[in-house]
Amino acid sequence: MTTFTDDFNRANSSDLGAGWVEVSGDWSIVSNQLSPGAAGGTIILRVAGGMATDDNSAQVTIAATVAASQGVWCRGSSNLSDGYLWRNDGTSWDLFSVVGGSFTSLGTYAAAAAPGDVAKVQAVGTTVKALVNGVERVSLTNSHVVTGTNVGIRSESASGIRFDDFTAADVTTSVTGSATATFGGLTAAASGVRTGPGTAVGGFGALTATTSGTPTVTAAAAFNGGSLTGSTTGVRTVIGSAVGQYGALTATGISPSRIDATAASTFSALAAAAEGGVPAAPRQGSWYGLLDILREGTQLHREDRDRIPAACLDCGEPLRSGPGGERYCPFDGSIWEAGGRRTGDVGFSVQGRP
């Protein structure tokens, strides 16, 4: 990423220094400010080295102004035969695309320039923005100029115009993002500036992402949103891994589910790591698994013990309800209670026999 700045705080001179190329006209330093002279006509100044990418911006302070053309340009060719220009003519700010020396008006903000105004223009992809004092005045999508690394100032050569504090830079679509990886009780996270808003989280255990699965079988969950990706994969009780990825922002955790786990996240020079044991999840084939089987068997036995049979255990005849709420067999009159216990017999009158 290239950045260029100049506050013009140096001795009066017609030599601006190695950082500038006077494309046309005679520019000079006057009282720690940049002057376009007073010869008349429109003249152009550009940064000597240019920017590193086609996505760039340029801004300058209007230190003194008159009703004449003055402004700043970006994504330009070496002589501004192509590029984007944001300039004021004494009545309004106008954004132009320049192709082959032909100027096309793209948008207007009706206000005269005032001393101290900071004018800025930037082009990122097909999005072109023009600002005054940090306030976005024109923003639009335009593909007239798709390449150009030169930036600079364009102005009429008028004695009343002065510029100060020029800044130009490559523009990255920088918005805060974060990535988090979790495994059992382990969590690692990294956050920083990347390429778009969002968060990617990968979890392994309950299998969380945009879908869920049974934690005791192999399953996978993933979600995607442009460069935003999060995924989890593995078998819950054996080996698991979790990955959260956001652009180049990555967080990972991988380990056997109960022994040792490590979670790490990286974001360029940013790094975060957590290490430790995850004792909560028993491994398959351990004594813990045998205890689970015994507990389940005990519970099933308890349920069978408390359940009244639906049919006679001697003949298989479905049981009926007697006048006292007892359950009896209509064939032999036997009375049955919970747990399959035979506790007596009912009389023939109850059974409906003569």
C-alpha positions in Angstrom: 0.0 0.0 0.0 1.4 3.4 -1.1 0.8 6.6 0.8 2.1 10.1 -0.2 1.7 13.3 1.9 3.0 16.9 1.5 2.3 19.8 3.9 4.4 22.2 1.7 6.1 23.6 4.8 9.4 24.6 3.3 11.1 27.6 1.9 9.6 29.5 -1.0 10.7 27.9 -4.2 9.7 27.1 -7.8 11.1 23.6 -7.2 8.5 21.5 -5.5 11.0 18.6 -4.9 11.4 15.1 -6.1 8.0 14.0 -5.0 6.2 16.0 -7.7 6.0 16.2 -11.5 4.7 19.5 -13.0 2.7 18.2 -15.9 1.9 21.7 -17.0 2.3 25.2 -15.7 4.7 26.7 -13.2 3.9 25.6 -9.6 5.7 26.9 -6.6 5.9 27.0 -2.8 4.7 30.3 -1.3 4.5 30.9 2.5 4.3 27.1 3.2 1.5 26.6 0.7 1.3 25.4 -2.9 0.6 28.1 -5.5 -0.5 27.5 -9.2 1.0 30.8 -10.2 -0.9 33.6 -12.1 -0.2 32.9 -15.7 -3.8 31.9 -16.5 -5.0 28.7 -18.1 -5.5 25.3 -16.4 -2.4 23.5 -15.2 -1.8 20.0 -13.8 0.4 18.6 -11.0 0.9 15.0 -10.2 2.7 12.8 -7.6 5.9 11.5 -9.1 5.7 7.9 -7.9 2.0 7.2 -8.2 0.1 4.7 -6.2 0.5 0.9 -6.2 -3.0 0.0 -7.3 -5.9 1.3 -9.4 -8.0 1.7 -6.2 -6.7 5.0 -4.8 -7.7 8.4 -3.4 -6.4 11.9 -3.2 -7.3 14.9 -1.1 -6.1 18.5 -0.6 -7.0 21.5 1.5 -8.1 24.7 -0.3 -6.1 27.2 1.7 -7.3 30.2 -0.4 -9.7 30.4 -3.3 -11.2 32.6 -6.0 -13.9 31.9 -8.5 -11.8 29.7 -10.8 -11.4 25.9 -11.4 -9.4 24.1 -8.7 -9.5 20.5 -7.5 -8.0 17.1 -7.0 -7.8 13.9 -9.1 -7.2 10.2 -8.7 -7.0 7.0 -10.8 -5.4 9.1 -13.5 -3.0 8.7 -16.4 0.3 10.5 -16.2 -1.1 13.7 -17.7 -4.8 13.3 -16.6 -6.0 12.4 -20.1 -7.8 9.8 -18.1 -9.0 9.7 -14.5 -11.6 11.2 -12.0 -11.5 14.9 -11.1 -13.3 16.6 -8.2 -13.2 20.4 -8.6 -14.9 23.6 -7.7 -15.4 26.5 -10.1 -16.6 29.1 -7.7 -20.2 28.1 -7.7 -20.3 24.3 -7.3 -18.3 21.1 -6.7 -18.4 18.8 -9.8 -17.2 15.2 -10.3 -15.9 14.4 -13.8 -14.7 11.3 -15.5 -11.9 12.0 -18.0 -11.4 9.6 -20.9 -9.0 10.5 -23.7 -9.0 14.2 -22.5 -12.9 14.4 -22.8 -14.6 15.4 -19.5 -18.0 14.0 -18.5 -19.9 15.4 -15.6 -21.0 12.6 -13.2 -22.4 14.6 -10.2 -22.7 18.0 -8.6 -22.8 19.5 -5.1 -24.0 23.1 -5.2 -21.6 25.1 -3.0 -18.8 27.4 -3.6 -15.4 26.5 -2.3 -14.3 28.2 1.0 -10.9 28.6 2.5 -10.1 25.5 4.6 -12.3 23.2 2.6 -10.8 19.7 2.3 -11.6 18.1 -1.1 -11.2 14.4 -1.6 -11.9 12.0 -4.5 -11.5 8.2 -4.5 -12.2 5.3 -6.8 -12.5 1.7 -5.6 -13.6 -0.8 -8.2 -16.5 0.9 -10.0 -17.5 3.0 -6.9 -16.4 6.6 -7.2 -16.9 9.0 -4.3 -16.3 12.7 -3.8 -16.2 14.4 -0.4 -15.9 17.9 1.1 -14.7 18.2 4.7 -15.2 14.5 5.2 -18.8 14.6 4.1 -19.7 12.4 1.1 -21.3 14.7 -1.5 -21.3 12.5 -4.6 -21.2 8.7 -4.7 -22.0 6.6 -7.7 -21.1 3.5 -9.8 -19.0 4.3 -12.9 -16.8 2.3 -15.2 -15.5 5.0 -17.5 -12.0 4.7 -16.0 -11.0 1.3 -14.6 -7.2 1.7 -14.4 -4.8 4.4 -13.3 -2.3 4.9 -10.5 -1.6 8.6 -10.8 -3.0 11.3 -8.5 -2.6 15.0 -8.2 -4.0 18.5 -8.4 -5.6 20.4 -11.3 -6.1 24.2 -11.1 -6.4 27.4 -13.0 -3.2 29.5 -12.7 -4.7 32.2 -10.6 -2.9 34.2 -8.0 -5.6 34.0 -5.3 -5.6 30.2 -5.2 -3.5 28.3 -2.6 -3.4 24.6 -1.7 -2.1 22.9 1.5 -1.8 19.4 3.1 -2.0 17.0 0.1 -2.6 13.3 0.9 -2.9 10.3 -1.5 -3.1 6.6 -0.8 -4.1 3.2 -2.1 -7.6 2.3 -0.8 -8.4 -1.1 0.8 -12.0 -2.0 1.4 -11.2 -2.1 5.1 -13.9 -2.9 7.6 -13.6 -4.7 10.9 -14.0 -8.5 10.9 -13.4 -11.3 13.4 -13.0 -15.0 13.4 -13.5 -17.4 16.3 -12.7 -21.1 16.7 -14.1 -23.2 19.6 -13.5 -26.7 20.7 -15.1 -27.9 23.9 -14.3 -25.2 26.4 -11.4 -23.8 24.3 -11.9 -20.6 22.4 -9.5 -18.6 20.3 -10.3 -15.4 18.5 -8.7 -12.8 16.2 -10.1 -9.6 15.0 -8.8 -6.8 12.8 -9.4 -5.0 9.5 -10.1 -7.1 6.5 -12.4 -6.7 3.4 -16.0 -6.6 4.6 -18.2 -6.7 7.7 -19.1 -10.0 9.3 -18.1 -12.8 11.6 -17.3 -16.4 10.9 -17.7 -19.0 13.6 -17.0 -22.7 13.5 -18.1 -24.9 16.4 -17.7 -28.6 17.0 -19.7 -30.4 19.6 -23.2 -29.3 19.1 -22.2 -28.8 15.4 -23.1 -25.2 15.0 -22.9 -23.1 11.8 -25.9 -22.7 9.5 -27.0 -26.3 10.1 -26.8 -28.8 12.9 -26.3 -32.5 13.3 -26.3 -35.4 15.8 -23.2 -34.9 18.0 -22.4 -38.7 18.1 -22.1 -39.3 14.4 -20.0 -37.8 11.6 -21.5 -34.6 10.4 -20.5 -31.3 8.7 -21.9 -27.8 8.8 -20.9 -24.8 6.7 -22.0 -21.4 5.6 -20.7 -19.1 2.9 -21.2 -15.4 2.1 -18.8 -14.1 -0.5 -15.4 -14.3 1.1 -17.0 -15.1 4.5 -16.8 -18.8 5.2 -17.2 -20.9 8.3 -17.1 -24.7 8.5 -17.0 -27.5 11.0 -16.4 -31.2 10.4 -15.6 -34.3 12.4 -17.0 -37.0 14.7 -18.1 -35.6 18.0 -16.7 -38.2 20.4 -13.5 -39.0 18.5 -11.6 -36.4 16.6 -13.0 -32.9 15.9 -11.9 -29.7 14.3 -13.3 -26.2 14.0 -12.4 -23.6 11.5 -13.6 -20.0 11.2 -12.4 -18.1 8.1 -13.0 -14.5 7.1 -11.0 -13.5 4.0 -7.5 -14.2 5.1 -8.6 -14.2 8.7 -8.5 -17.7 10.0 -9.1 -19.4 13.4 -8.7 -23.1 13.9 -9.1 -25.7 16.7 -8.3 -29.4 16.4 -7.8 -32.2 18.9 -9.2 -35.6 20.2 -12.4 -34.6 21.8 -11.4 -35.3 25.4 -7.6 -35.3 25.6 -5.7 -32.1 24.6 -7.0 -29.4 22.3 -5.4 -26.4 20.7 -7.3 -23.5 19.2 -5.5 -20.8 17.2 -6.5 -17.9 15.1 -4.4 -15.7 12.8 -5.1 -12.4 11.1 -2.1 -11.1 9.2 0.2 -10.2 12.1 -2.6 -10.7 14.7 -2.5 -14.1 16.5 -4.4 -15.6 19.4 -4.1 -19.1 20.9 -5.5 -21.2 23.7 -4.4 -24.6 24.8 -5.7 -27.1 27.4 -7.6 -30.2 28.1 -11.3 -30.8 27.3 -12.4 -33.3 30.0 -16.2 -32.9 29.5 -16.7 -35.3 26.5 -15.9 -39.0 27.2 -14.3 -41.1 24.5 -15.9 -44.1 23.0 -14.9 -47.4 24.5 -14.0 -45.9 27.9 -15.4 -46.8 31.4 -17.6 -43.7 31.1 -19.3 -45.3 28.1 -19.9 -48.5 30.1 -21.4 -46.5 32.9 -23.8 -44.9 30.5 -24.9 -48.3 29.3 -25.5 -49.5 32.9 -27.5 -46.4 33.7 -29.7 -46.8 30.6 -30.4 -50.5 31.5 -31.3 -49.5 35.1 -33.7 -46.9 33.8 -35.4 -49.4 31.4 -35.8 -51.9 34.2 -37.4 -49.3 36.4 -39.8 -48.4 33.7 -40.8 -52.1 33.1 -41.3 -52.6 36.9 -43.7 -49.7 37.1 -45.7 -50.6 34.0 -49.1 -52.6 34.2 -49.1 -55.3 31.4 -51.5 -54.7 28.6 -52.3 -58.4 28.1 -52.6 -61.5 30.3 -49.2 -63.0 30.8 -50.7 -66.5 30.9 -52.9 -66.6 27.8 -52.2 -63.3 26.0 -55.8 -62.1 26.2 -56.0 -58.2 26.4 -56.8 -57.1 30.0 -60.0 -55.3 30.9 -60.8 -52.7 33.6 -62.9 -54.0 36.5 -65.3 -52.0 38.7 -62.5 -51.3 41.2 -60.1 -50.1 38.5 -58.2 -53.4 38.6 -57.0 -54.9 35.3 -58.2 -58.5 34.8 -58.2 -61.2 32.1 -61.7 -61.8 30.7 -60.7 -65.4 29.9 -59.5 -66.8 33.3 -60.3 -63.9 35.6 -56.7 -63.3 36.7 -55.9 -59.8 38.1 -52.6 -58.2 37.1 -50.7 -55.3 38.6 -47.5 -53.3 37.8 -44.4 -55.3 37.1 -46.4 -58.3 35.8 -47.6 -59.5 39.2 -50.7 -61.7 39.4 -52.6 -60.7 42.6 -55.8 -62.6 42.4 -59.0 -63.5 40.5 -62.3 -61.8 39.9 -65.7 -63.5 40.2 -67.7 -64.8 37.3 -70.2 -61.9 37.8 -67.5 -59.4 37.1 -66.4 -61.4 34.0 -70.0 -61.3 32.7 -70.4 -65.1 33.0 -73.6 -66.8 34.3 
